[in-house]
Amino acid sequence: MKKKKGFSTTVAIIALVIIGVGVAGVGVLRNIERNMEELEGLPLLDINLSGIPDGSYQGEFSRFPVSAEVEVIIEGEKIREIELLNHRHGPGYGAEAILERVIEEQSLQVDVISGATYSSIVVLKAVEEALLNYHQL
């Protein structure tokens, strides 16, 4: 019985493609893991709200694969409202609840949401960016 040359070449190409995809997938997963580990080490500033004029301030922050964009409303040198304009996150849900904690405490120094640690940090960093936007004007 004769084997067809085309069959073995096709199998070899398919095997190489599968191996390539697997190697690329491992690289992406390592990159995500590294990004998430970096998030845990990022400091959050204790921003002084006094002197920030009434207004709306936007901020965003991203660490692949998590990103957030917020709008912070300041009235009377207090955070009155925070709207989550955009939030892309992984498997942890519920990070949005951290916004209420920030408003209650009037501070970014709040506990993260259990099960949504990385998303919580990204949302807090977006709020921080919004408040820093005032100081950079």
Protein Blocks (a to p, Z undefined) as FASTA:
>chain_A
ZZdfklmmmmmmmmmmmmmmmmmmmmmmmmmmmmmmmmmmpccddddfehpacddddddd
dddfbdcddddddeehiafbdcdfbdcddfbghjlmmmmmmmmnopabbcddehilmmmm
mmmmmmmmmmmmmmmZZ
